[in-house]
Amino acid sequence: MYPLNFIDRTNVRMVMPSYDERLDRLLTTAARVFADKGYHPTTMRDLARATGMSLAGMYHYVGGKDELLFLIQQRCFTRVLSGAETAVSQSTEPRQRLERFIRHHVTFFAGHMSEMKVLSHEAESLQGERLGTINALKRRYVALLTNLVQSADGALESGIDPHVASYALFGMMNWIYNWYDPTGPVSPETLSEQFSRLFLSGLATDLNAQVSPGG
């Protein structure tokens, strides 16, 4: 019989999640609760019930609800920015780089709908240095898209202000949490492809093709 203080360290490592895995699950669940209930009405006790963690267990990872919101936003913007940079780096053709950005953005947030709603609804709920950190990540992400739009615009010669075009595209893509079902008949990949067609070609070409010469 093993002494009481014996621990099989190998088995513990196999079955016990790491710190990062636990924190990741905490942030994912907190994002879902904030999205469903709203950040301000949610209490730490609500989060404890949703996560199955004790209050003491949660405070081991974060200092409070505001830090949870900050980490949700920081994690999300960091991941989507890094993924977008990787996606667009795989092509040198301006239009294709923009299409890759759209595909990555839509498919990423189709898998993170709660985070998308939190980013949209709680954009100003942070304060001070934390808000500054998130805003800096946002600016980098917006600048990436604006540069892609500007490059594609030069190739397409649309003459549209790249900042106007960029925010119009974000407005189209970032609203999907309100109506889109990733498990429905339209896959995230198909949705991103249709967004690309709408943004880059619009409806005009398809509609004009359907109009007979006599009107």
C-alpha positions in Angstrom: 0.0 0.0 0.0 1.3 3.5 -0.9 1.9 6.0 1.9 -0.7 8.8 2.1 1.7 11.4 0.7 2.5 9.3 -2.4 1.3 10.9 -5.8 1.8 9.4 -9.2 3.1 12.5 -10.9 2.9 11.0 -14.4 -0.8 10.3 -14.0 -1.5 13.7 -12.5 0.1 15.4 -15.5 -2.0 13.3 -17.8 -5.4 14.0 -16.2 -5.0 17.4 -14.7 -5.4 20.4 -17.1 -2.6 22.9 -17.2 -3.1 26.5 -15.8 -3.5 27.8 -19.4 -6.2 25.2 -20.2 -8.2 26.1 -17.0 -7.9 29.8 -17.7 -8.9 29.2 -21.3 -12.1 27.4 -20.2 -12.8 30.1 -17.7 -12.5 32.8 -20.3 -14.7 30.9 -22.8 -17.4 30.3 -20.2 -17.2 33.9 -19.0 -17.6 35.2 -22.6 -20.7 33.1 -23.0 -22.2 34.4 -19.7 -21.4 38.0 -20.5 -22.9 37.6 -24.0 -26.1 36.1 -22.6 -26.6 38.2 -19.4 -24.5 41.3 -20.1 -21.3 42.2 -18.5 -22.6 44.7 -15.9 -25.4 42.5 -14.5 -23.2 39.5 -14.2 -21.7 38.8 -10.8 -18.7 36.6 -9.9 -21.1 34.2 -8.3 -22.9 33.9 -11.6 -19.6 33.0 -13.2 -18.7 30.6 -10.4 -22.0 28.7 -11.0 -21.5 28.7 -14.8 -17.9 27.5 -14.6 -18.3 25.0 -11.7 -15.4 26.8 -10.0 -15.4 28.2 -6.5 -15.0 31.9 -6.0 -11.6 31.3 -4.5 -10.7 29.2 -7.5 -11.6 31.9 -9.9 -9.7 34.5 -7.9 -6.7 32.3 -8.2 -6.7 33.1 -11.9 -8.1 36.7 -12.1 -8.4 39.6 -9.8 -12.1 40.2 -10.6 -14.7 40.6 -13.3 -13.0 43.5 -15.0 -9.8 41.5 -15.5 -11.9 38.7 -17.0 -13.4 41.1 -19.5 -9.9 42.4 -20.3 -8.5 38.9 -20.8 -11.4 37.9 -23.0 -10.9 40.9 -25.3 -7.1 40.6 -25.3 -7.1 36.9 -26.1 -9.6 37.4 -28.9 -8.0 40.3 -30.6 -4.5 38.8 -30.2 -5.7 35.5 -31.8 -7.7 37.1 -34.7 -4.9 39.5 -35.5 -2.2 36.9 -35.5 -4.3 34.5 -37.6 -5.2 37.3 -40.1 -1.5 38.2 -40.5 -0.7 34.6 -41.2 -3.6 34.2 -43.6 -2.7 37.3 -45.7 1.0 36.5 -45.8 0.3 33.4 -47.9 -0.5 35.5 -51.0 0.9 38.5 -52.7 -2.1 39.3 -54.9 -4.1 42.2 -53.4 -7.6 40.9 -54.0 -6.7 37.4 -52.8 -5.1 38.9 -49.6 -8.3 40.7 -48.9 -10.3 37.6 -49.5 -8.1 35.7 -47.1 -8.6 38.3 -44.4 -12.4 38.1 -44.9 -12.4 34.3 -44.8 -10.3 34.3 -41.6 -12.3 36.9 -39.8 -15.7 35.3 -40.6 -14.6 31.7 -39.8 -12.8 32.8 -36.6 -15.8 34.6 -35.2 -18.2 31.9 -36.4 -16.5 29.8 -33.8 -16.4 32.6 -31.2 -19.9 34.1 -31.4 -20.0 34.9 -27.7 -16.7 36.7 -27.8 -17.8 38.7 -30.9 -20.9 39.9 -29.0 -18.9 40.8 -26.0 -16.4 42.7 -28.1 -19.2 44.6 -29.8 -21.3 45.4 -26.7 -18.6 45.9 -24.1 -16.1 47.9 -26.1 -16.1 50.8 -23.6 -16.6 48.8 -20.4 -12.9 48.7 -19.7 -11.0 51.7 -18.4 -7.5 53.1 -18.1 -4.5 51.0 -19.2 -6.5 48.0 -20.0 -8.7 50.0 -22.4 -5.6 51.4 -23.9 -4.1 48.0 -24.5 -7.3 46.7 -26.2 -7.6 49.9 -28.3 -4.0 49.5 -29.5 -4.8 45.9 -30.7 -8.0 47.2 -32.4 -6.0 49.9 -34.3 -3.5 47.3 -35.5 -6.3 45.1 -36.8 -8.1 48.0 -38.5 -4.9 49.2 -40.0 -4.2 45.7 -41.4 -7.6 45.7 -43.2 -7.4 49.3 -44.3 -4.0 48.6 -46.0 -5.5 45.5 -47.7 -8.5 47.5 -48.9 -6.2 50.2 -50.2 -4.1 47.8 -52.1 -7.1 46.0 -53.6 -8.7 49.4 -54.4 -5.6 50.3 -56.4 -6.0 47.1 -58.4 -9.8 47.5 -58.8 -9.8 51.3 -59.3 -13.0 51.8 -57.3 -12.1 55.2 -55.9 -13.8 54.5 -52.6 -12.1 55.8 -49.4 -10.3 52.8 -47.9 -11.3 53.8 -44.4 -15.0 54.0 -45.3 -14.7 50.7 -47.1 -13.0 49.0 -44.2 -15.5 50.1 -41.6 -18.4 49.1 -44.0 -16.8 45.7 -44.3 -16.4 45.4 -40.5 -20.0 46.4 -40.1 -21.1 43.6 -42.4 -18.9 41.0 -40.9 -19.3 41.9 -37.2 -23.1 41.8 -37.1 -23.3 38.0 -37.8 -23.6 37.2 -34.1 -27.1 38.7 -34.2 -28.5 36.4 -36.9 -26.0 33.8 -38.2 -26.1 30.1 -37.1 -22.8 28.4 -37.8 -24.6 25.0 -37.7 -27.2 26.0 -40.2 -27.3 25.5 -44.0 -24.7 28.2 -44.8 -21.2 27.2 -43.6 -18.8 29.8 -42.3 -16.6 29.2 -45.4 -19.6 29.8 -47.7 -20.6 32.9 -45.8 -17.1 34.3 -46.0 -17.1 33.7 -49.8 -20.4 35.4 -50.3 -19.2 38.4 -48.2 -16.1 38.6 -50.4 -18.3 38.7 -53.5 -20.6 41.3 -52.1 -17.8 43.5 -50.9 -15.5 43.2 -54.0 -18.1 42.9 -56.7 -21.4 44.0 -55.2 -24.8 43.0 -56.5 -24.7 45.3 -59.5 -23.0 42.8 -61.8 -25.4 40.0 -61.0 -28.4 42.3 -61.2 -27.4 43.9 -64.4 -27.0 40.5 -66.0 -30.6 39.7 -65.1 -32.1 42.8 -66.7 -33.1 42.3 -70.3 -32.1 44.9 -72.9 -35.6 46.2 -73.1 -35.8 46.8 -69.4 
